[in-house]
Amino acid sequence: MSRFATLMHHDVYRGLVMIKKVGATTINSKHRATCHCGSVELELDLPNGIVDPRRCDCSICRRKGAIVASVPLAGITIVKGHDVLKLYQFNTNTAKHYFCSNCGIYTHHQRRSNPEQYGYNVGCLDGVNPFEIENVPTNDGVNHPADRNVEVRAYL
């Protein structure tokens, strides 16, 4: 058994990976997440733990390198830091990417492929080292389904 398998407990239910423990950290049904400097604090509803963690290879995700998972829009509460959260949008301007304007850490985004959900940065969860999660799949964000009907434009 690998070192990671002993550090992480997960269940599979209806094809979903539901991680309840990463390393020594138990994922609570209400779990705190923060940016690096602590100016942004979120409370996430994670009754099933971290569900379907993944990476994406789209242009922004390749650069930020975060492992993300999702919750319904009602599943994130901004406890503090509304004033320092900054919004970044690009391409179709559908997804809303939020980051701390003090330390630059990406905390969450309203998803483009499912605008009824937030994706969140698993590395922002208190006590979680995302490098202890093995076999994280990568979604094909380069060939995003929403791009198939978007006119391709070249910008100089």
matplotlib code that plots the C-alpha trace (Angstrom):
import matplotlib.pyplot as plt

x = [0.0, 1.4, 2.2, -0.7, -3.3, -2.6, -2.9, -6.2, -9.5, -12.1, -15.3, -16.8, -20.6, -22.4, -19.1, -18.2, -14.9, -15.7, -12.6, -13.3, -9.7, -6.5, -3.4, -4.3, -7.1, -10.7, -12.9, -15.7, -19.2, -18.5, -14.9, -12.9, -10.8, -8.5, -6.1, -2.4, -2.5, -5.8, -7.6, -10.2, -12.0, -14.7, -16.9, -17.7, -20.5, -18.8, -21.2, -19.7, -16.1, -14.1, -16.1, -14.4, -11.2, -9.7, -7.3, -8.0, -5.8, -7.5, -5.4, -6.0, -6.0, -2.6, -1.2, -2.7, -2.2, -4.8, -6.8, -10.4, -13.7, -17.2, -20.1, -23.5, -23.6, -25.2, -22.2, -19.8, -20.1, -17.7, -17.0, -14.5, -12.7, -15.4, -13.5, -10.2, -11.7, -11.1, -12.9, -11.2, -13.1, -11.9, -13.0, -16.8, -16.9, -19.1, -16.8, -16.0, -12.6, -12.0, -8.6, -7.2, -5.9, -3.4, -1.6, -2.9, -4.3, -7.2, -9.9, -12.9, -14.8, -18.3, -18.0, -18.5, -19.6, -22.1, -22.8, -25.0, -21.7, -18.6, -15.3, -12.9, -9.2, -8.7, -5.3, -7.1, -8.9, -7.6, -5.2, -5.2, -2.1, -3.4, -0.2, -1.4, -4.3, -3.1, -4.5, -6.2, -7.7, -7.3, -10.3, -10.0, -10.4, -8.6, -11.5, -14.3, -17.8, -18.9, -16.1, -17.5, -20.0, -17.8, -16.2, -12.4, -10.7, -7.0, -5.8, -2.5]
y = [0.0, 3.4, 6.1, 8.2, 5.4, 5.3, 9.0, 9.4, 7.8, 7.9, 6.3, 5.8, 6.3, 6.3, 6.8, 9.9, 10.0, 11.3, 12.0, 12.1, 12.4, 13.7, 12.9, 13.5, 15.9, 14.8, 16.7, 18.3, 18.8, 22.5, 23.1, 26.4, 27.5, 30.5, 32.3, 32.4, 35.6, 34.9, 37.9, 35.7, 33.1, 30.8, 28.2, 25.3, 22.8, 19.4, 16.8, 14.2, 15.4, 16.5, 15.2, 14.4, 16.4, 17.2, 19.4, 21.1, 21.9, 25.1, 28.2, 29.6, 26.3, 25.3, 28.4, 28.2, 24.4, 24.0, 20.8, 21.8, 20.2, 21.6, 22.6, 24.1, 27.9, 27.8, 25.6, 28.5, 31.3, 34.2, 34.6, 37.5, 39.2, 40.4, 43.6, 41.9, 39.3, 40.2, 38.9, 37.8, 36.7, 36.0, 34.4, 33.9, 35.8, 33.0, 31.6, 34.0, 33.4, 34.9, 35.5, 37.4, 40.9, 40.8, 37.4, 36.5, 33.0, 31.7, 30.6, 29.7, 30.2, 30.0, 27.3, 27.8, 24.2, 24.4, 27.9, 26.5, 25.4, 26.9, 25.2, 25.7, 25.4, 22.2, 23.6, 26.4, 23.9, 24.1, 21.2, 19.8, 19.2, 18.6, 16.7, 13.9, 13.2, 10.8, 9.9, 13.3, 13.2, 16.1, 17.5, 18.5, 22.3, 23.0, 21.4, 22.8, 21.9, 25.6, 26.5, 24.4, 27.1, 30.1, 32.0, 31.7, 35.1, 35.9, 38.8, 40.6]
z = [0.0, -0.9, 1.6, 0.2, 0.5, 4.2, 4.5, 2.7, 3.3, 0.6, -0.5, -3.9, -4.1, -7.4, -9.2, -7.2, -5.2, -1.7, 0.4, 4.1, 5.4, 3.9, 5.9, 9.6, 8.7, 8.8, 6.4, 8.5, 7.2, 7.7, 6.9, 6.9, 3.9, 3.8, 1.5, 2.4, 4.3, 6.1, 4.8, 3.0, 5.0, 3.6, 5.2, 2.9, 3.3, 2.7, 4.1, 1.8, 2.2, -0.8, -3.8, -7.1, -6.8, -10.2, -12.1, -15.4, -18.3, -19.5, -19.8, -16.3, -14.5, -16.1, -14.6, -11.1, -10.8, -8.1, -7.3, -7.2, -6.1, -6.2, -4.0, -4.8, -4.8, -1.3, -0.2, 0.3, 2.8, 2.7, 6.4, 5.9, 3.1, 0.8, 0.5, -0.6, -3.0, -6.6, -9.6, -12.8, -16.0, -19.5, -22.8, -22.5, -19.1, -17.7, -15.0, -12.2, -10.6, -7.2, -5.6, -2.6, -3.6, -0.8, -1.3, -4.7, -3.8, -5.9, -3.4, -5.6, -8.8, -10.1, -12.7, -16.4, -17.1, -14.2, -13.1, -10.2, -8.5, -7.1, -7.6, -4.7, -4.1, -2.1, -1.0, 0.9, 3.2, 6.7, 7.4, 3.9, 1.9, -1.7, -2.5, -0.2, -2.7, -5.3, -8.7, -9.3, -12.8, -15.2, -17.0, -20.7, -20.3, -23.6, -25.5, -23.2, -24.5, -24.3, -26.7, -29.6, -30.5, -29.8, -32.7, -32.5, -32.6, -32.9, -30.9, -31.6]

ax = plt.figure().add_subplot(projection="3d")
ax.plot(x, y, z, "-o")
ax.set_aspect("equal")
plt.show()
